[in-house]
Amino acid sequence: MEDTLISITLGTFGLLLLANIYFRIHTFRTFNQLSKKGVAFTRAHVFDTALMEREVLVKHPNERALIQKHVRSMKASANISVLCMVVITICGGVLMYYRA
């Protein structure tokens, strides 16, 4: 049972890690494109779509798709990071229970 759980944990973590690396690379590429075009925004803009609409997308209407793509990849990367931590914590707790 322990070996199976360890294998599932390592497999799940590995897949989530690869997905996170993919989204991080994607985020860095879109960031470079946006910075070359002079588009800048803060963390508040990422989490508040109305603020992003009012302040950033109005100034850069031609870059709307790229900005939204960048924000989506940032959020996906953050969500996958949280999911990695949750999977490791749950599986670690279960493994501690079985070893005791």
CYANA upper distance limits for C-alpha pairs under 8 A (distance plus 0.5 A):
  1 MET  CA      5 LEU  CA      6.74
  2 GLU  CA      6 ILE  CA      6.54
  2 GLU  CA     95 LEU  CA      7.32
  2 GLU  CA     98 TYR  CA      7.79
  3 ASP  CA      7 SER  CA      6.57
  4 THR  CA      8 ILE  CA      6.63
  5 LEU  CA      9 THR  CA      6.51
  5 LEU  CA     91 CYS  CA      7.84
  5 LEU  CA     95 LEU  CA      8.10
  6 ILE  CA     10 LEU  CA      6.58
  6 ILE  CA     91 CYS  CA      8.32
  6 ILE  CA     95 LEU  CA      8.43
  7 SER  CA     11 GLY  CA      6.47
  8 ILE  CA     12 THR  CA      6.43
  9 THR  CA     13 PHE  CA      6.44
  9 THR  CA     87 VAL  CA      7.70
  9 THR  CA     88 ILE  CA      7.48
  9 THR  CA     91 CYS  CA      6.84
 10 LEU  CA     14 GLY  CA      6.41
 11 GLY  CA     15 LEU  CA      6.71
 12 THR  CA     16 LEU  CA      6.65
 12 THR  CA     87 VAL  CA      8.28
 13 PHE  CA     17 LEU  CA      6.43
 13 PHE  CA     84 CYS  CA      6.59
 13 PHE  CA     87 VAL  CA      7.69
 13 PHE  CA     88 ILE  CA      7.81
 14 GLY  CA     18 LEU  CA      6.70
 15 LEU  CA     19 ALA  CA      6.71
 16 LEU  CA     20 ASN  CA      6.55
 16 LEU  CA     80 ILE  CA      7.01
 16 LEU  CA     81 SER  CA      8.43
 16 LEU  CA     83 LEU  CA      8.33
 16 LEU  CA     84 CYS  CA      6.79
 17 LEU  CA     21 ILE  CA      6.65
 17 LEU  CA     80 ILE  CA      8.50
 17 LEU  CA     81 SER  CA      8.47
 17 LEU  CA     84 CYS  CA      7.86
 18 LEU  CA     22 TYR  CA      6.70
 19 ALA  CA     23 PHE  CA      6.83
 19 ALA  CA     80 ILE  CA      8.06
 20 ASN  CA     24 ARG  CA      6.57
 20 ASN  CA     76 ALA  CA      8.46
 20 ASN  CA     77 SER  CA      5.86
 20 ASN  CA     80 ILE  CA      6.49
 20 ASN  CA     81 SER  CA      7.33
 21 ILE  CA     25 ILE  CA      6.65
 22 TYR  CA     26 HIS  CA      6.69
 23 PHE  CA     27 THR  CA      6.49
 23 PHE  CA     73 SER  CA      6.24
 23 PHE  CA     74 MET  CA      7.86
 23 PHE  CA     76 ALA  CA      7.47
 23 PHE  CA     77 SER  CA      6.03
 24 ARG  CA     28 PHE  CA      6.69
 24 ARG  CA     73 SER  CA      8.00
 24 ARG  CA     74 MET  CA      7.93
 24 ARG  CA     77 SER  CA      6.80
 25 ILE  CA     29 ARG  CA      6.76
 26 HIS  CA     30 THR  CA      6.86
 26 HIS  CA     70 HIS  CA      8.44
 26 HIS  CA     73 SER  CA      7.36
 27 THR  CA     31 PHE  CA      6.49
 27 THR  CA     70 HIS  CA      6.25
 27 THR  CA     73 SER  CA      6.21
 27 THR  CA     74 MET  CA      6.64
 28 PHE  CA     32 ASN  CA      6.66
 29 ARG  CA     33 GLN  CA      6.90
 30 THR  CA     34 LEU  CA      6.61
 30 THR  CA     66 LEU  CA      7.40
 30 THR  CA     67 ILE  CA      8.43
 30 THR  CA     69 LYS  CA      8.18
 30 THR  CA     70 HIS  CA      6.18
 31 PHE  CA     35 SER  CA      6.52
 31 PHE  CA     70 HIS  CA      7.37
 32 ASN  CA     36 LYS  CA      6.65
 33 GLN  CA     37 LYS  CA      6.97
 34 LEU  CA     38 GLY  CA      6.80
 34 LEU  CA     39 VAL  CA      5.71
 34 LEU  CA     40 ALA  CA      7.88
 34 LEU  CA     63 GLU  CA      8.45
 34 LEU  CA     66 LEU  CA      8.01
 34 LEU  CA     67 ILE  CA      7.89
 35 SER  CA     39 VAL  CA      6.06
 35 SER  CA     40 ALA  CA      7.29
 39 VAL  CA     56 VAL  CA      8.41
 39 VAL  CA     60 HIS  CA      7.76
 40 ALA  CA     56 VAL  CA      8.32
 41 PHE  CA     45 HIS  CA      6.68
 41 PHE  CA     46 VAL  CA      8.27
 41 PHE  CA     56 VAL  CA      7.37
 42 THR  CA     46 VAL  CA      7.29
 43 ARG  CA     47 PHE  CA      7.13
 44 ALA  CA     48 ASP  CA      6.51
 44 ALA  CA     51 LEU  CA      8.23
 45 HIS  CA     49 THR  CA      7.06
 45 HIS  CA     51 LEU  CA      6.17
 45 HIS  CA     52 MET  CA      5.25
 45 HIS  CA     56 VAL  CA      8.46
 46 VAL  CA     52 MET  CA      7.42
 46 VAL  CA     71 VAL  CA      6.59
 48 ASP  CA     52 MET  CA      6.81
 49 THR  CA     53 GLU  CA      6.58
 50 ALA  CA     54 ARG  CA      6.70
 51 LEU  CA     55 GLU  CA      6.47
 51 LEU  CA     56 VAL  CA      8.29
 52 MET  CA     56 VAL  CA      5.74
 52 MET  CA     57 LEU  CA      6.72
 53 GLU  CA     57 LEU  CA      5.53
 53 GLU  CA     58 VAL  CA      6.94
 54 ARG  CA     58 VAL  CA      6.58
 55 GLU  CA     59 LYS  CA      7.29
 56 VAL  CA     60 HIS  CA      6.79
 57 LEU  CA     61 PRO  CA      5.89
 57 LEU  CA     63 GLU  CA      8.15
 57 LEU  CA     64 ARG  CA      6.48
 60 HIS  CA     64 ARG  CA      7.19
 63 GLU  CA     67 ILE  CA      6.57
 64 ARG  CA     68 GLN  CA      6.68
 65 ALA  CA     69 LYS  CA      6.53
 66 LEU  CA     70 HIS  CA      6.61
 67 ILE  CA     71 VAL  CA      6.76
 68 GLN  CA     72 ARG  CA      6.61
 69 LYS  CA     73 SER  CA      6.74
 70 HIS  CA     74 MET  CA      6.70
 71 VAL  CA     75 LYS  CA      6.72
 72 ARG  CA     76 ALA  CA      6.60
 73 SER  CA     77 SER  CA      6.57
 74 MET  CA     78 ALA  CA      6.77
 75 LYS  CA     79 ASN  CA      6.60
 76 ALA  CA     80 ILE  CA      6.61
 77 SER  CA     81 SER  CA      6.69
 78 ALA  CA     82 VAL  CA      6.86
 79 ASN  CA     83 LEU  CA      6.68
 80 ILE  CA     84 CYS  CA      6.60
 81 SER  CA     85 MET  CA      6.94
 82 VAL  CA     86 VAL  CA      6.75
 83 LEU  CA     87 VAL  CA      6.62
 84 CYS  CA     88 ILE  CA      6.71
 85 MET  CA     89 THR  CA      6.57
 86 VAL  CA     90 ILE  CA      6.55
 87 VAL  CA     91 CYS  CA      6.51
 88 ILE  CA     92 GLY  CA      6.31
 89 THR  CA     93 GLY  CA      6.59
 90 ILE  CA     94 VAL  CA      6.75
 91 CYS  CA     95 LEU  CA      6.55
 92 GLY  CA     96 MET  CA      6.63
 93 GLY  CA     97 TYR  CA      6.76
 94 VAL  CA     98 TYR  CA      6.84
 95 LEU  CA     99 ARG  CA      6.69
 96 MET  CA    100 ALA  CA      6.79
